[in-house]
Amino acid sequence: MSAFTGITVDREALIANYATVASVVAPAGVIAVVKADAYGHGALECAQAFVDAGAEWLGVADIDEALALRAGGIGDDVRILAWLHAPDEDFRRAAAADITPAVSSVEQLATAVDAEVPRVHLVVDTGLSRNGAVESEWPELFALAGSLAASGARTRIEGVMSHLSNASEPDDAAQGAALERALAGLATVGVVPDVVHLAASAAALSLPSLRHDLVRTGIALYGLSPVPGRTSAELGLRPAMTVTASVLRLIPVRAGEGVSYGYTHRAERDTTLAIVGLGYADGFDRAFGNRVDVAIGGRRFPVVGRVAMNAMHIDVGDAPVAVGDEVVLWGDPATGVPAVEEWAAAIGTINYEIVARLGRGVPRRMS
Ligand SMILES: Cc1ncc(COP(=O)(O)O)c(C=O)c1O
């Protein structure tokens, strides 16, 4: 018997996390963010789980991701918002599939009007300096928005959104104030949106004053903490992703022998290496070697030597490990296995990056 090598996503955890987030932020609603293949968890399957949990809104980066959800069977009773667009995006395919674009410029709004998109959200930049109209562009954008109703356009401004930098509480508050300025500016031209949304997971969970009508949560729904220093369990969340691998081979090495490329590790004693078939081609950083642990049979063992393209080495000492045994790289730490945050900290990054960068070729299943 060989253990499963790949990503297992716990559907019940997704549903429980959705319920937790929805109850924390109520009466605000939730846009379940499933961009980037649901942060590596599988966009369609996760979208379906969130819809089954009660989600009425899904959020993605671009129209391609939104169309893939519709093609996969997410019906038009579920709203899909997409906020990052190629310069040549004409929005006709968005209109045809009832996808709501969030537009960031006069050009994008005009294009959406031409495409007869029924509803758009305006994206205003309040300090992230990424997507969204910056404050100096607001007068022209708002003037066009304000003229739509009188011009007989089919397109209506349904929502206004911005995105936080999560730099500090005062910075978040300043962005909140900038959003209020944008809403005031829109009101002067007669545009009062049905929904305003600013907060992603971090603010949704911890800054009630910034929740507005909807929050756009991604990481929290996958059961991971958006806040370094606060664990999933402390937030009432369950990590949905477990990564496992099967022991492919057992290699005896003698004290002093080098392990893997460049010999960044030498065996300190006679020992046994377990080889698993996941490497940097699958999204596991080469630098994880000598910095993280895995769990086998409830015990922890270190990953040693450089992670290779398709493999990594685990020093299992004289433990009774056999070919085919299950190796847990990370999962829900409440079950005693390493947390993904340990892998993130090992290479100086955040949990988001570790899960989202997993290779699309890594097998994935829902449990
Ligand atoms: C515009 C926007 N909204 C919401 C989110 C979800 O963020 P989080 O995963 O922190 O909840 C993202 C993700 O980066 C985003 O880009």
The ligand as an SDF file (V2000), in Angstrom:
LIG
                    3D

 16 16  0  0  0  0  0  0  0  0999 V2000
   -9.0200   42.5420   -3.8140 C   0  0  0  0  0  0  0  0  0  0  0  0
   -8.9210   41.4090   -2.8470 C   0  0  0  0  0  0  0  0  0  0  0  0
   -9.9160   41.1940   -1.9820 N   0  0  0  0  0  0  0  0  0  0  0  0
   -9.8820   40.1890   -1.0820 C   0  0  0  0  0  0  0  0  0  0  0  0
   -8.7950   39.3310   -1.0240 C   0  0  0  0  0  0  0  0  0  0  0  0
   -8.8040   38.2260    0.0020 C   0  0  0  0  0  0  0  0  0  0  0  0
   -7.8080   38.4360    0.9670 O   0  0  0  0  0  0  0  0  0  0  0  0
   -7.6460   37.4500    2.2080 P   0  0  0  0  0  0  0  0  0  0  0  0
   -7.1760   36.1470    1.6470 O   0  0  0  0  0  0  0  0  0  0  0  0
   -6.6110   38.1150    3.0600 O   0  0  0  0  0  0  0  0  0  0  0  0
   -8.9560   37.3460    2.8580 O   0  0  0  0  0  0  0  0  0  0  0  0
   -7.7440   39.5180   -1.8970 C   0  0  0  0  0  0  0  0  0  0  0  0
   -6.5670   38.6340   -1.8210 C   0  0  0  0  0  0  0  0  0  0  0  0
   -5.4460   38.9970   -1.9290 O   0  0  0  0  0  0  0  0  0  0  0  0
   -7.7960   40.5780   -2.8420 C   0  0  0  0  0  0  0  0  0  0  0  0
   -6.8090   40.7880   -3.7090 O   0  0  0  0  0  0  0  0  0  0  0  0
  1  2  1  0
  2  3  1  0
  2 15  2  0
  3  4  2  0
  4  5  1  0
  5  6  1  0
  5 12  2  0
  6  7  1  0
  7  8  1  0
  8  9  2  0
  8 10  1  0
  8 11  1  0
 12 13  1  0
 12 15  1  0
 13 14  2  0
 15 16  1  0
M  END
$$$$
